[in-house]
Amino acid sequence: MIRAGVLVAGLGLVAITRLAGQAARPDTAKHDSAAVTLLREQFAYEGGGRDPFVSLLSSGDIRPMLTDLKLVGIYYDQRYPVRSVAVLRDVTNGKRYRAKAGDVMGRLKVTQIRPREIVFTVQEFGFERQESLQLAKQEEMP
C-alpha cells in the first residue's frame, strides 16, 4: 500500500511539473516567424605539423609531384655521401629545390643520393614505394 501511494504521489508531482512548465512557456505559435540563429562550433588547430582540418588539395602539402620534378644536377661527395646535394626543378612553376638525404618535400622523402640519380620514398594512401630520377645523359665531345 505504501508503494502504491508513493507511485501515485510521484505521478501527481510529474503531472503538476509539466502543467507548470507549459503555463510558464509563452505561446509557441507567436514565435513561428522568428528567425532561428544557429551557432556553429569552430576549431583552431595550433599543433605541430599540418592542420588536419584543411584539405590537402587546397593546400600545397602534396606538391611537388614526382612527375613535375626534373633532376638538374647532383653534387656528390664520395668521401661523405650523406653530404651530397641534389638540385631539382619543378617544371610547372620553375621553383628550385636543394635536397639532401632525409629531406621531405610534400609526400616525397629523399632516401638516397647517388652519383647520377636521386631515390625518393613516395607516401601515397598509406603505402610507400621507391622511385628515382636520373640525370640526363651527357653527350661526349669528339
Secondary structure, DSSP 8 states (H G I E B T S, - for coil): -HHHHHHHHHHHHHHHHHHHHHHHS--GGGGTTS------------SSSS-TTS-TTTSSTT-S-GGGEEEEEEE--SS-GGG-EEEEEETTT--EEEE-TT-EETTEEEEEE-SSEEEEEEEETTEEEEEEEE--------
